[in-house]
Amino acid sequence: MTKKRKPLNNDDNLAKQFVYGEPITPLFKQNKPQEVEPPPKETTIRLTVDLAESMHRKLSILAARTGKKKAEIIRMLLDEALQDVED
């Protein structure tokens, strides 16, 4: 003898949608997020730099410890070094 399937509760909308293909009625009305225009990006230029192997190793260790990318660290250092330079 097979067991009868337990009936779905009226509150279980997700199960109804899965079993019967009925759409879920949202519990609350969602407002569309306002589209915010991102600030215009400055164009980037690629720069290739030769580093000593020991310096590259230290940079890699710093990146691993801080969880930042090597490029982020180099950009931060360059920003700091170039603060006094006027455009």
N, C-alpha and C positions, 0 to 999 in steps of 0.2 A: 504494500500500500504506500503510495507516495504522499508526502506531506503537502498540505495546502500552503500556497504562498501567502505570507503575511501581507495584508492590505497596506498600502501606503497611506501615511497620515496626510491630511490636507495641508499641513505645515511644511511638508518636505517637497518644496518646489524643484529642487535640483534633481531629486530622484525621479519626479514626474517627468521632467524634461528628458532625462536619460532613458527611462523606460518607454514613455509614450511619445516622445518627440515634441512635447508641448513646450512652447516658449515660456521662459521664466518671467513672472511679473516682478519688476524691480521693487524693492522695499522702499526706496526713496528716489526722488528725481535727481539725476545727476546733472549738474551744470557743466556746460562745455568750458574747458579751460580757455582763458583769454590768450590769444596768440600774441606773444611778446616777440618783437623783432630783436634779434641778437645784434649787438653792436657790430658795425662793419669790421671785418677782419683785415688786418694789415697783411699785405702779401709777404710771403716768406721766401728766403733765399737759402739754398743749401750751402753749407760750409764744411769742408773736409779739413781735419786737423790731424797731424801726426803727433802721437803721444809716446813717451817712453813707456816701455812695458810695465815698469814698476808703477808709474802714474796711472796707467789704465787699470792695473790690478787694484790700486787703492780706490779709484773711482767706482769700480765694480763692487768692492766691499761696502763702500758708503751707500751705494744704491740699494744693495741687499739689506743693509741695516735699517735704512730709512723707509724702504718700500717705494722709493721714487725711481723714475727712469733716469738713466744717465743723462739724457738730453735735458731733462728738467733741472737737474743739478747744475749742469753747465750753463743753462740759461739764467738760473738764479745767480750764479757767480758772475756772469757777464753783466747782468743788470746792476749788481752791486758795484762792479768795477767801473761801469760807464755812467753812473749817476751824475757825476760832475760835468760830463761832456754835454755841451749844448748842441741842439739839432742844427 
